[in-house]
Amino acid sequence: MLARALDLGADTQGERFAPVYTIPPTTIGGLVTRVQTKLHTGPLRVIGDLDRVVPRIAIYQGGFGQMFTFPELPARGGAEVAFFGEMLDYTLRYCVEVGLSVIELGHYNSENPGMIGMADLLRERLPAEIPAKCLLSGEPWVYAGA
C-alpha cells in the first residue's frame, strides 16, 4: 500500500521484507518532495546527496530500521535508496557504510497507507452493517528549531 501511495509501480526484485521498485530515474530530493506531498509529512531525515539520481528504491515499513544489518538487504537487492519507517542511529550509520541513501518516513507515515488499505478491504468484504474504519493516530509531536 505504501508503494501504491507513492506511485512506485510493481516491485521488481529484492527480498520479502525489502522489496525493490524500479522507477524513472529521479533525485533523492524529488523523492522527498513526493513523500511530503503524497503522505502529507513535514520534514524528513535523509542520508545521502539530495541531487543523487536513483532508479531503484527499497521499502521498509515500521521499525525495521532498528535492526542493524537490515540495510544489507536493499543494497543486495540493487536499491540505491531506501524508505524506512524509523531508524536507530547505528543503522543510519551502517547505511552510509554500505552506500545506501535513506529517506526516513516515520513509523506512522510508513504504515498508515497499509492501515487505510486494510480498512478499505474490510469494508469491501464485510457485511454493510459491520463498520470498518481506519482511526488515524497521527503524530502527537512537532519538530522545533531551525
N, C-alpha and C positions, 0 to 999 in steps of 0.2 A: 504494500500500500504506500510506503514511503517513496518507492521508485516511481509509482504512478503519480503521486502528488508532485514530484519533482520532474516529471516528464523525462525519465531516463531510458525508457524503452524496455526491451526484454533483456534479461541477464544473458550474458554470452559465455561466461567462464567463471572461474573461482570455485569456492567451496561452499558448503551448505550455509555456514554462518558468516561467509564473506562473499556474497555474490558480486560479480564484477560486471558493470554495464558499460557498453561502448556507445559514446555519443559523438556528435560532430565536435571536433576539437574546440575547446573554449578555455578561457583563462580561469584560474582559481578565483580571481576577483569576480568574474562573471558568474561563477557558481555560487559565490557568497551572496551576490545580489539575487540570484534565482531563489536560493533558500529563504532569504529575508522576505522576498515578495510572496512566494507561494505558501510559506509556513507562518508568515507574519511574525518573524522573530525580530529581536533587537540585535545588538552587537553579538558577533560570534568570534570565538577563539580560533585562530588559524595558524597552522605551521606551514611555512613554505612561501615562496615568492608569488605574490598576487598576480603577477604578469605571466607566470608559467602557463603554457598551453598544455592541456591534458585531454586525451580522448577516452580514458578508461577510469571509472570510478567504482570503488567498493563501498558497500553499506554495512555498517554495524549499528544496529539499534540498541537502545537502552544502555546497559552498563558493561558491555563487552570491552570497552576501553579501559577497564580497571584490571585487565589481565595482561601482564607484562608482555608475553610473547605473541599476542594476537596481531600486532602489525605485520608479522611474518606472513600471515595468510593472504591479505590483499596484495602484498608485494609479490608473493609467489604466484598469485593469480593474474599478474600483469597490470595491476592498478597503479596509477601514479599518484592518485589522491584517494582518500577515504573519508566518508562521512561517519563520524562516531557520535553516539549519544552523549556519553560523558566519559572523561578520561582522568586517570591519575597522572601526576607529574612524571613519574618514571616511564610510563607507557608513552607519553608525548615525546620524551627524550629518545626512546627507542625508535619511534617513527623517524626521527631525524637520522639515526644511525643506519636504518635500512633504506633511506631515501624516499620515504613516503610522506607526501604532503597530507595535511589533515584539516578538515573543517568540522569543528565540534558543534553539534546542533543543540545539545542539551538533552537530557533523558526524556523529558516531556515532549519536546518537539520531534524527537526521533520515533517515538512510539505512538503519538497521538493519531497520525493518519491510519494506523492499524486499528486503533480502538474505534474510530469513526467508521471504518470499513466493516468491522465486526458488528457494530450496531445496525448498519445498513443490511448486512447479510441476515441477521436475526429477524429484522422487520420483514424481509422477503420470505423467510421460511417459517416463521411462527404465525399462528392464527392472529387475526387483527385485534382480537380482544386482549392479547398479551402484549403490552407495550415494551418496546426495546429502545432505550435511549443511551446515548453516549454523554456522560457527565464530564464536561471538560474541567480538569482540575487547575489548569493554568500554572503559572509560576508565581509564587507568593513573594517575590523579591524584586528589587530593582538593581541596576548597576549604577554605582555612583562614581564620581570622579571623572577626570579627563582621559 
